[in-house]
Amino acid sequence: MKKHLKKLQKKLSFSSRNQKERTPSPKSVTVLEDVEEPSEIIIVGAGIVGLVMALALHKHLGVKIDLYEQAQAFHDDVGAGMGMYPNGLRVIRDIDPELLKAVKAAGHPYVYRRWERHDGTEVAVAEERVLAGDDDDLASIGIRRWRLQKVLFEAVEKAGIKVHFRKRLESMKQIDDHVNLKFEDGTDTSCKLLLASDGSNSRVRKILTNDTCNLKYTGTQCLMGTSTLAREERGLCLPSSPTSKCHGAFYPVSETEQCFQFHFPVPEEEAKSSQGSWGALTEHVGHAECKLLAERLVKDGWDKKYLEPLYHMDRAIKIGFSTLDPPLETFVQGQVALVGDAAHPPVPYLGQGAQQGLEDAGTLALLLKHLCVSKNADGSHSLIMSQLHSALKLYDEIRVPRTQDILDKGTRWGKHQQKRAECEKFNKTKENMIQRDVFFHETMPVLKAGVEHDYKEAVMKSLPALSPVTEEA
C-alpha cells in the first residue's frame, strides 16, 4: 500500500504553491495534503444528482469519494421547486430508508393530478398514488430544490464525504490509469474514476466532445417560481390556455407554498435577445415580471387560482429549455462517465429530469459494486480497474436508450400540451383522450413509462453475461 501511495503521489505532482492557495469554505473541507491518498472516485458537481451519486457510491462501494462544486456554498431559500417521483425516490430509499423519510418530510405530497383549462374548468382528475402502485413510500411529492439539496448535503456530511467548494473545473486529462483534474484556482488532483454531474452546461462534456455536442433551444421559455400561498385544490394542476397560447403547472411544495410554471413558445431570435436575463430574477424584476404576466392573464380569462400565486411570488426564475444536438451516443469515455443533465439535458413536461439523473446514479453504483470492488486486507475497499470498462459499457447500454426514450416521450407530451393551447379542435380531441386514459388506466400511460422503471432490475438483467468480482479478488 505504501509503495502504491508513493507512486500515486508522484503522478499527482502537487506543488507547494497550490497547497498554500487551498482555503476551505466554511461548509466544506478542501485541504488536499500530500500525505493523503487520492480519491478512488471524484464527482464534479454537487447538485441533487451529484449528492445522490456520492451517497449511492458510499453505500454500495465503500471507497474514497470526493465531490467538487463550483459554488461558494449552498444557501437556503434559493431557486424554485421540483417534483420527486417513484423511480427517483426508489433510488433514495435504497441508499437509506431514513434518508427517504427526511426527503419526504421536507416536501409535500401531491395526492391528485389535475388536467384543467385556464378558466378553471376540470378536464380530468387522477389519484397520484396510482403511479406508486402499492408502495405508498414512493408517492409523488413537490419540494423546494434547496430543501432537497440541504437534506442530501447533510447526509453526505454525516457519511464523511468531502465536498470541496469554489472548485470550477478548468481542464482534465486521462493519463494511464488516472484522470488528472485542474481547477481555475490553480489547484489540481487525480482519481481513478471521474463522474460528471455538472449540469446541462457541463464543462466535462465539452472537454470530452471537443465542443461538438451543443445545447439547442427547444422553442419554449418558462417563467417559474414559488409563491407563499397554499394551493386551493390539493395536487398537481396542469392548465392549458387557447387565449394565452400557453400551458402551465402548479403544485404544492409545502403546506403553505406552491410552485408555478408558465410555458410560452418564443421564437429563437427573440429568445437569443433575452438569454442574458435567463436565470434567477432579482426580487424587483421577479415581481415586475409576475405582475405583468398576471395582468395579461386576467384579460385572457384565467381563473383567479392561477393568478394569486403570481401576486404572492417569493422567488422567480426565467429560463429557456435546451437539449443536446446531436444527443450523445455514449455517456462514457475512458475512465470518465457523465450522469444526469450533463449526459441528457431534459425537458420538464413529465417531471423526469432529476429522476433520470437519480436512475443514472443508482445504476452506476450497483454496476460498480457488482463488478469493480475488491476488499483489502485492512478491510477497506478498492476499485478493480480491469473490470471498470465492462461496468461503464453496461452503464451506457442501460442508460443511453432509457434516457433518450423518456426525453422523446417528454418532448412529445410538451408539444401536445402546446398544441392544445393553439388549436381548439386538437384540444377537444386531446381532452377526450385524457379523459379516456384516466378512466381506463387511472392516469396517463405516458407517465408510467417514467415512474415504473426499477433501475435494480435493469442492472441485474445486464449482469449474467459477466462474472462479478469476489470480495477477496
NORCOR-V642817 format. One record per residue. N is the residue number from 1. NEAR is the number of other ideal C-beta (glycine too) atoms within 8 Angstrom. Layout:
n & near
N & NEAR
N & NEAR
//
This chain:
n & near
1 & 6
2 & 5
3 & 6
4 & 7
5 & 9
6 & 8
7 & 8
8 & 12
9 & 10
10 & 7
11 & 11
12 & 11
13 & 5
14 & 11
15 & 6
16 & 6
17 & 7
18 & 11
19 & 11
20 & 6
21 & 9
22 & 11
23 & 4
24 & 9
25 & 9
26 & 5
27 & 7
28 & 12
29 & 7
30 & 13
31 & 6
32 & 9
33 & 6
34 & 6
35 & 3
36 & 6
37 & 5
38 & 12
39 & 11
40 & 12
41 & 16
42 & 15
43 & 15
44 & 14
45 & 17
46 & 14
47 & 10
48 & 13
49 & 16
50 & 18
51 & 15
52 & 16
53 & 16
54 & 15
55 & 16
56 & 15
57 & 13
58 & 11
59 & 10
60 & 10
61 & 15
62 & 7
63 & 12
64 & 8
65 & 14
66 & 14
67 & 16
68 & 15
69 & 13
70 & 9
71 & 8
72 & 5
73 & 9
74 & 8
75 & 6
76 & 5
77 & 5
78 & 7
79 & 8
80 & 12
81 & 13
82 & 11
83 & 12
84 & 14
85 & 13
86 & 14
87 & 16
88 & 12
89 & 15
90 & 12
91 & 15
92 & 13
93 & 12
94 & 9
95 & 10
96 & 10
97 & 7
98 & 6
99 & 14
100 & 12
101 & 8
102 & 10
103 & 16
104 & 11
105 & 6
106 & 11
107 & 15
108 & 10
109 & 10
110 & 16
111 & 8
112 & 12
113 & 12
114 & 13
115 & 12
116 & 12
117 & 9
118 & 16
119 & 7
120 & 9
121 & 6
122 & 8
123 & 9
124 & 10
125 & 10
126 & 12
127 & 10
128 & 16
129 & 8
130 & 9
131 & 13
132 & 14
133 & 8
134 & 4
135 & 7
136 & 7
137 & 10
138 & 10
139 & 12
140 & 14
141 & 13
142 & 16
143 & 15
144 & 15
145 & 11
146 & 12
147 & 10
148 & 15
149 & 12
150 & 11
151 & 12
152 & 14
153 & 12
154 & 8
155 & 13
156 & 14
157 & 9
158 & 6
159 & 9
160 & 5
161 & 12
162 & 9
163 & 15
164 & 12
165 & 13
166 & 11
167 & 12
168 & 9
169 & 15
170 & 6
171 & 7
172 & 12
173 & 6
174 & 10
175 & 7
176 & 4
177 & 5
178 & 13
179 & 16
180 & 13
181 & 15
182 & 10
183 & 12
184 & 6
185 & 9
186 & 9
187 & 11
188 & 11
189 & 13
190 & 12
191 & 14
192 & 12
193 & 13
194 & 14
195 & 15
196 & 16
197 & 17
198 & 14
199 & 10
200 & 8
201 & 6
202 & 13
203 & 11
204 & 15
205 & 14
206 & 9
207 & 9
208 & 9
209 & 9
210 & 6
211 & 6
212 & 5
213 & 10
214 & 7
215 & 10
216 & 8
217 & 9
218 & 10
219 & 8
220 & 13
221 & 12
222 & 13
223 & 13
224 & 12
225 & 15
226 & 14
227 & 14
228 & 7
229 & 10
230 & 8
231 & 11
232 & 4
233 & 8
234 & 7
235 & 14
236 & 14
237 & 11
238 & 12
239 & 13
240 & 14
241 & 15
242 & 12
243 & 7
244 & 11
245 & 9
246 & 11
247 & 13
248 & 13
249 & 12
250 & 13
251 & 14
252 & 15
253 & 13
254 & 8
255 & 6
256 & 6
257 & 15
258 & 15
259 & 18
260 & 14
261 & 11
262 & 11
263 & 14
264 & 10
265 & 8
266 & 10
267 & 7
268 & 7
269 & 6
270 & 8
271 & 13
272 & 7
273 & 6
274 & 12
275 & 8
276 & 4
277 & 7
278 & 8
279 & 7
280 & 8
281 & 11
282 & 6
283 & 6
284 & 6
285 & 9
286 & 13
287 & 10
288 & 8
289 & 12
290 & 14
291 & 10
292 & 8
293 & 11
294 & 11
295 & 8
296 & 9
297 & 14
298 & 8
299 & 6
300 & 10
301 & 6
302 & 13
303 & 9
304 & 6
305 & 8
306 & 14
307 & 12
308 & 10
309 & 13
310 & 13
311 & 9
312 & 9
313 & 13
314 & 8
315 & 12
316 & 15
317 & 12
318 & 13
319 & 9
320 & 13
321 & 11
322 & 9
323 & 13
324 & 11
325 & 8
326 & 6
327 & 10
328 & 13
329 & 5
330 & 7
331 & 13
332 & 11
333 & 6
334 & 6
335 & 10
336 & 15
337 & 12
338 & 15
339 & 16
340 & 18
341 & 13
342 & 14
343 & 12
344 & 13
345 & 8
346 & 11
347 & 13
348 & 13
349 & 9
350 & 12
351 & 10
352 & 12
353 & 10
354 & 12
355 & 14
356 & 14
357 & 15
358 & 15
359 & 15
360 & 17
361 & 15
362 & 15
363 & 14
364 & 15
365 & 14
366 & 12
367 & 15
368 & 15
369 & 10
370 & 10
371 & 16
372 & 13
373 & 14
374 & 11
375 & 8
376 & 9
377 & 3
378 & 5
379 & 5
380 & 8
381 & 9
382 & 9
383 & 13
384 & 12
385 & 8
386 & 4
387 & 10
388 & 15
389 & 6
390 & 9
391 & 14
392 & 11
393 & 9
394 & 14
395 & 15
396 & 11
397 & 9
398 & 12
399 & 13
400 & 12
401 & 8
402 & 12
403 & 12
404 & 10
405 & 9
406 & 13
407 & 13
408 & 8
409 & 12
410 & 14
411 & 12
412 & 8
413 & 11
414 & 13
415 & 8
416 & 9
417 & 13
418 & 13
419 & 11
420 & 14
421 & 13
422 & 8
423 & 8
424 & 6
425 & 6
426 & 10
427 & 13
428 & 8
429 & 8
430 & 11
431 & 12
432 & 8
433 & 8
434 & 12
435 & 10
436 & 8
437 & 11
438 & 14
439 & 6
440 & 6
441 & 9
442 & 7
443 & 14
444 & 10
445 & 8
446 & 8
447 & 10
448 & 11
449 & 11
450 & 14
451 & 13
452 & 9
453 & 10
454 & 8
455 & 13
456 & 9
457 & 7
458 & 12
459 & 14
460 & 7
461 & 7
462 & 11
463 & 11
464 & 5
465 & 4
466 & 8
467 & 3
468 & 7
469 & 11
470 & 6
471 & 6
472 & 5
473 & 6
//
